[in-house]
Amino acid sequence: MSHPVFRRILLTNDDGIDAPGLELLQDVAAQLSDDVWVVAPARDQSGISHALSLHDPLRVHQHGPRRFAVTGTPGDCVAIAARHILGDAAPSLVLSGVNRGANLGVETVFSGTVGAAMTAMLLGLPAFALSQAFSDGNNVPWETARKLAPDVIAAFAPLALPEPACLNINFPACPASEAKEAVVTTQGRGLLRDVEVVAREDMRRAAYHWLHLKRDHEGDAPGTETRAITEKHVSVTPLSFGRTNRVVHDWLMARPR
């Protein structure tokens, strides 16, 4: 299909400006616009969610034409790009990723990739978070996202949504030739189950700790993004800031006073 031309696209991520997924996304964006800007964290910011740096100054280093590294979070990158670097010409689309690993279920709350897209939504900008699932960390199927992303972005970006939302897009862990069509999904539970603390000692017998995310691979409910990518679909989930638990809300409201 012929892709629509976006006037200006802003790219960011949470894996850092030198991440392979960002290089891939730049190639994808170049097929959709001739005005592509990269404003990304200077180092890996995975797990930073929607954080904004309100107590530290941000430093911006130019790495080439329309390419900048920021000493801050993915959210910082979107804010400083939209409100400073790009001047008065706001991007017509913000793309965050392509993340190394899927962002599914409750993990989207912690994801810096999703956090950047949510920050863009806060600023009134249409935004997608894009992630590539893998089953072998040493063999991430980047070509799946590279081949499928242009059509998926072009199919969903022109939509006039009835209310603000960002789209969380996950590409399945299979070759592009085996991937099925994009489906609209719900967030679901995902794979994250717990956070483990691993305690160790350094060479001087001083304690230090790592946090380790514990996941399982039990199937999620039909219609969720986890089920979709397990079945080799591209999942597209609209996300918003509203996190009210309606079941508990209604239960609390019904309690005798």
Salt bridges, closest charged atoms under 4 A:
ASP27 OD2 - ARG146 NH1 2.81
ASP35 OD2 - ARG8 NE 2.79
ASP35 OD1 - ARG66 NH1 3.16
GLU107 OE1 - ARG215 NH2 2.76
GLU143 OE2 - ARG146 NE 2.79
ASP151 OD1 - HIS3 NE2 3.57
GLU178 OE1 - LYS232 NZ 2.97
GLU201 OE1 - ARG205 NH2 3.78
ASP216 OD2 - ARG193 NE 2.77
GLU218 OE1 - ARG189 NH2 3.59
GLU231 OE2 - ARG227 NH1 3.91
ASP250 OD1 - HIS249 ND1 3.03
